[in-house]
Every structure is written in C-alpha cells, then in structure tokens.
Amino acid sequence: MIRQQPQSSRRRFLRTTLAVPVLAGSGISAFVAGTTGAKETISTTNSTTKETHAEISKSGEIKFQLGLASYTTRKFDRTQTLAMSRRAGLKHICLKDFHLKLTSTNEECAAAAQECRQIGINLYAGGVIYMKKPEDVENAFRYAQACGMTTIVGVPEPAVLPIVEQHVQKTGIYVAIHNHGPGDKVYPTPESIIEKIQTLDQRIGLCVDIGHTARIGVDVAETFRKYKDRLFDCHFKDETEMNPKGQTCICGRGVLDLPHYLMTLKEIGYDRIVSFEYEADEKDPLPGLMESVGYIRGILRML
Amino acid sequence: MIRQQPQSSRRRFLRTTLAVPVLAGSGISAFVAGTTGAKETISTTNSTTKETHAEISKSGEIKFQLGLASYTTRKFDRTQTLAMSRRAGLKHICLKDFHLKLTSTNEECAAAAQECRQIGINLYAGGVIYMKKPEDVENAFRYAQACGMTTIVGVPEPAVLPIVEQHVQKTGIYVAIHNHGPGDKVYPTPESIIEKIQTLDQRIGLCVDIGHTARIGVDVAETFRKYKDRLFDCHFKDETEMNPKGQTCICGRGVLDLPHYLMTLKEIGYDRIVSFEYEADEKDPLPGLMESVGYIRGILRML
C-alpha cells in the first residue's frame, strides 16, 4: 500500500485550497453586503481578502486558514450560507448536506462548487457525512470528487473503513473522522478514532471538534500534538462548561482555552483549515459567528 | 479653583460605572436573543457578564471596559440599540441624541437611564453633543445630570469653554471633547483640544477617536500616553487607510495597530470605557460590530 507523506500531502492540499480567485465587489448579494458591508468584505486592506496568505499574526508563521462548517447556517439556503461565509471573511467552506444534498448529481455538485468559486469561496470539504453501508461510502466519494473537495468530514461505521481506505487510495481524497463527544457510541474521542484507523492509509484521520473533545474531558491541545500527522480538519467553537453539560457559545464567552489551542496548531505547523461550527442562534447565527471569527483573529494577530 | 485629582476621580468613576445590576435572563427581547442568543448574553462563563471585572486578559490587569457609542445604531430605536449592545456584550453605553433627544425632559431622561439599567446596561455618557451657545451648555449638563451620566462626550465651541468649566465644577460631570480629524476646523486632533483646555478644570479632557486621529496622521498610542490624565473616553474602530481617505471598517480588517493601542491603554492604566463606534452597515451594524468586539476581546485576552 502506498503511504502518503504528510508533508507532500500538505503541499498538495494548500495548492488546492489556496487556488481561490480574487473576488470582485460585484455579485455580492445585498444579503451579504447590507448597505455598506461590501466595503468590509472586499476592502483591499482587509485581512480576509488576502487570498494567498494565511491568517495575519505578529510572527507571520500561521499556516492554517479559517473556514465555515455550514451546519452553522442549517436554517438558511446555500446562497445565503455563502453570503454569510463571505461576509464573515471565511473563504473556505465545508458544506453540510442541508446545502448540497448527498443525492445531488455530479452536475449539481459541479454547479455548487462553481457557485462557491464565483463568490470567492473554496468548497474544500463536505460533511459531516455518515457512512453506514458500502454504497454510502461509494456515494460520498462520488459526491466529494464531483465537487472537487479535498476532504470528506465523515463518520464511517468501523465496518466500512476498509472500503473507505480503498476509495481514499483511488481518489486521493482525505477523510477526517469527526468525534461527537459524550453520547457518541462509536467515535466519542479522537483517540477512539485513531484506535480504529491507525493501520489504515495515513490520509484517513481526524476532524477534531474542540467542543466535543473538551466536553468529554480530553485535552484538546495534547490531542493536536499527539495526532498532528492525522489532523486534517478542526471544528472551532466555545463551550459554557468543560463537561457533558457544556453548551456551545460564542468564542471567547466560554471556558475553552482557545489561545492555547491556537498556539498549539501554530506550533505543530497545522496548515489546513480551522472551521467555525457555531451551533447557537440557528435562526440568526451571523452576529455570533462573526464575533467568534473576530475573537479568533484577534488571538491569531497576537501569536 | 478646586482641581480634581485624576486618581480619585477615576475611583469615583468606576464606583459609578460598575454599579450595574446583574442581569436575569428574562426580559431580553427576541431581538437581542434570537433563538438561543440569550444563552450567550447571560452565560455565567461569559466574560461580558462579569459585572464587577474589567475585560479578561492573561495578566488580568486591564482596568477599562468596553462600551457602545450609539451612533453605531443610528437607524434603530433605543430599545433595539440596547438589545444590540446587550447582545454584543457591551454593558456601557454612550447615547447619541437619536436615542434620547437633547430636548428630553428630566423625567424622560430618568426613564431612559432606567430602561438601560433594566437590561443591565450603564448609561455612562451622552454624545457627541454639540454646544455652540451658553444655553446649549446649560441644557447638555441638565440632560446628563437627569440621566445620571458621568461624562458628556462633546464638541463645545471654544467660546463657551469657560461656561463648560463652570458646569463641570458645579456638577462633577466630566467633558470628553471629541476630535473629528481631517475637515474638523475646531478640533481636528487631540492636541488641538488640549491647547484650548489645558488651563481649565482637569475634568475637561479628551474622547480620542482613534480613527479620526490616525486618519490625520497623529500617533494614537503616543496621544494616549501624552494626555493620559485628560483621557476620559475613546472611540474604537478600524480604518481602511491611514490617511484622510480612510474609511471605517470592522476591527482587524483595516490598517490601525489596534494591539499597540490596547497595550498602551493597559500600560497607562486607563480605567474608563473604550466604546465601539462602528459606522459602516448602518442598516445592519450588528454583525460587523460583534466581529469588532470579538477581535478586540481576542487581543485583550492576550495582553
């Protein structure tokens, strides 16, 4: 079995994800722009428009970029979702099936990816995608390939992992398995995922949800370090409590040590996407999402 | 003439501004809370609910708090403004006359202050209030006193400054004169204000608008240091350019060195309010305001 080297895989990943066209002001809907919002979203001095750079920091060494996990905007359609992502300055998106049905034809998938590109957003992943049967795996990779996704954020039943591996090797698409914390029988923690995939292709790894990881009492920063070669995506959020009762809240208003987690991602040279999954305010997520984005950018600026 | 000592005046200011009742979840409008937004605004782990503490930082030494200059929400009424301020976690407000007419009776002023208190917001100031004639000064102090404001953010014509001083000494209310940058004939820079007030009561000082100050080419951090004993309010924002063509934008998306300004405020022991004046998106300011608040809180967390 050919083993992919993390470094070369990272380089390929960045070549793909950074190939986002520079956005012209036109075409941003009133929804995203408000009256003068477009000025922020397309300002040339706006860090969010530096298409070919990672996040700004004092040291300038941060290699990862910020994105949106579209579960955040589950009550809105895809066009509204892309507008909100753009307004929040998030130019990488992981689409949940609310915004692109898993039953979409290859043509519909290609059209969705094109819609993202047109607004300056990179459709880097899909998910969380559940895969129970071999045909679910087959379809997930078809869908991801038709969209030009580099990554599937998924929850494959352990039984289908060998089939997942075959598809990874056939397509070169990464699979980032998502841990759902307390209550998740199969993959509660990142470690419970690693146990099941450690002998498999190195392109099968983790999407570490920092909220679920912290709520189950696992050290998020240590997880990042320990499994850095298998870390292919992160879901960022904050939590009101560091236990199963914790509820998601705006970044900076909860108890998670976000500066420590971000410093760790910087130190391990994480160079993929940190996606916001803001689960509160489902009918009006944009303000809380944008405060979360601002908080994380403020911390990154200081790293 | 009795000269007020900055230290004792600061202590009195904080006793006043920190006397904000702890908010119960009830009574927050759907407008502020959205579906689950109230959870963020009243979360016990939410820095914005630590009524008796300043902003969270590594060192825990930050003495100032964040507030809202209600020019930000000029297209919304007072109730909506307070709801947005609360949702953004800003519990100190400077009301512009859009939200409380300068012609309001003493009873209307007292009722407005009570409306603020009921939602857990401290009506610390009014302004920007223009004072051209002696009767404008008379009315501004009546209004501020009826509201229980500690500060008037104002633009008094130089000719009425002696009358302003008389009212400051009679009421103990501070006057923070606001600089409007390029195009402002009277008070373009903080220095142009100091020149006119340096012989007057020390409770007459500055509201440094960092955007206007930077756009006219004046060093904001140096201004904070140089005039720290006369610094009674700040308007925070970002700008797309450090020149007269600069346009206001979301904090972190522009060119101002906000970390340096905040570090300087920390170092000089500034212990009053840093108010956000987010001028863009006048029809939909909340997302940009909240990203700005998040960005500043992220930086403060790292100081």
Chai-1 contact restraints between the chains, C-beta under 6 A:
chainA,res_idxA,chainB,res_idxB,connection_type,confidence,min_distance_angstrom,max_distance_angstrom,comment,restraint_id
A,G34,B,D281,contact,1.0,0.0,6.0,A-B,restraint_1
A,G34,B,K283,contact,1.0,0.0,6.0,A-B,restraint_2
A,G34,B,D284,contact,1.0,0.0,6.0,A-B,restraint_3
A,T35,B,D281,contact,1.0,0.0,6.0,A-B,restraint_4
A,T35,B,E282,contact,1.0,0.0,6.0,A-B,restraint_5
A,T35,B,K283,contact,1.0,0.0,6.0,A-B,restraint_6
A,T36,B,A280,contact,1.0,0.0,6.0,A-B,restraint_7
A,T36,B,D281,contact,1.0,0.0,6.0,A-B,restraint_8
A,G37,B,D281,contact,1.0,0.0,6.0,A-B,restraint_9
A,E40,B,C249,contact,1.0,0.0,6.0,A-B,restraint_10
A,E40,B,I250,contact,1.0,0.0,6.0,A-B,restraint_11
A,E40,B,R253,contact,1.0,0.0,6.0,A-B,restraint_12
A,S43,B,T240,contact,1.0,0.0,6.0,A-B,restraint_13
A,S43,B,C249,contact,1.0,0.0,6.0,A-B,restraint_14
A,S43,B,R253,contact,1.0,0.0,6.0,A-B,restraint_15
A,T45,B,T240,contact,1.0,0.0,6.0,A-B,restraint_16
A,T45,B,G254,contact,1.0,0.0,6.0,A-B,restraint_17
A,T45,B,V255,contact,1.0,0.0,6.0,A-B,restraint_18
A,N46,B,R253,contact,1.0,0.0,6.0,A-B,restraint_19
A,T240,B,S43,contact,1.0,0.0,6.0,A-B,restraint_20
A,T240,B,T45,contact,1.0,0.0,6.0,A-B,restraint_21
A,C249,B,E40,contact,1.0,0.0,6.0,A-B,restraint_22
A,C249,B,S43,contact,1.0,0.0,6.0,A-B,restraint_23
A,I250,B,E40,contact,1.0,0.0,6.0,A-B,restraint_24
A,G252,B,R297,contact,1.0,0.0,6.0,A-B,restraint_25
A,R253,B,E40,contact,1.0,0.0,6.0,A-B,restraint_26
A,R253,B,S43,contact,1.0,0.0,6.0,A-B,restraint_27
A,R253,B,N46,contact,1.0,0.0,6.0,A-B,restraint_28
A,G254,B,T45,contact,1.0,0.0,6.0,A-B,restraint_29
A,V255,B,T45,contact,1.0,0.0,6.0,A-B,restraint_30
A,A280,B,T36,contact,1.0,0.0,6.0,A-B,restraint_31
A,D281,B,G34,contact,1.0,0.0,6.0,A-B,restraint_32
A,D281,B,T35,contact,1.0,0.0,6.0,A-B,restraint_33
A,D281,B,T36,contact,1.0,0.0,6.0,A-B,restraint_34
A,D281,B,G37,contact,1.0,0.0,6.0,A-B,restraint_35
A,E282,B,T35,contact,1.0,0.0,6.0,A-B,restraint_36
A,K283,B,G34,contact,1.0,0.0,6.0,A-B,restraint_37
A,K283,B,T35,contact,1.0,0.0,6.0,A-B,restraint_38
A,D284,B,G34,contact,1.0,0.0,6.0,A-B,restraint_39
A,L286,B,P287,contact,1.0,0.0,6.0,A-B,restraint_40
A,P287,B,L286,contact,1.0,0.0,6.0,A-B,restraint_41
A,P287,B,P287,contact,1.0,0.0,6.0,A-B,restraint_42
A,P287,B,M290,contact,1.0,0.0,6.0,A-B,restraint_43
A,M290,B,P287,contact,1.0,0.0,6.0,A-B,restraint_44
A,M290,B,M290,contact,1.0,0.0,6.0,A-B,restraint_45
A,M290,B,E291,contact,1.0,0.0,6.0,A-B,restraint_46
A,E291,B,M290,contact,1.0,0.0,6.0,A-B,restraint_47
A,E291,B,V293,contact,1.0,0.0,6.0,A-B,restraint_48
A,E291,B,G294,contact,1.0,0.0,6.0,A-B,restraint_49
A,V293,B,E291,contact,1.0,0.0,6.0,A-B,restraint_50
A,G294,B,E291,contact,1.0,0.0,6.0,A-B,restraint_51
A,G294,B,G294,contact,1.0,0.0,6.0,A-B,restraint_52
A,G294,B,Y295,contact,1.0,0.0,6.0,A-B,restraint_53
A,Y295,B,G294,contact,1.0,0.0,6.0,A-B,restraint_54
A,Y295,B,R297,contact,1.0,0.0,6.0,A-B,restraint_55
A,Y295,B,G298,contact,1.0,0.0,6.0,A-B,restraint_56
A,R297,B,G252,contact,1.0,0.0,6.0,A-B,restraint_57
A,R297,B,Y295,contact,1.0,0.0,6.0,A-B,restraint_58
A,G298,B,Y295,contact,1.0,0.0,6.0,A-B,restraint_59
A,G298,B,G298,contact,1.0,0.0,6.0,A-B,restraint_60
A,G298,B,I299,contact,1.0,0.0,6.0,A-B,restraint_61
A,I299,B,G298,contact,1.0,0.0,6.0,A-B,restraint_62
A,I299,B,M302,contact,1.0,0.0,6.0,A-B,restraint_63
A,M302,B,I299,contact,1.0,0.0,6.0,A-B,restraint_64
A,M302,B,M302,contact,1.0,0.0,6.0,A-B,restraint_65
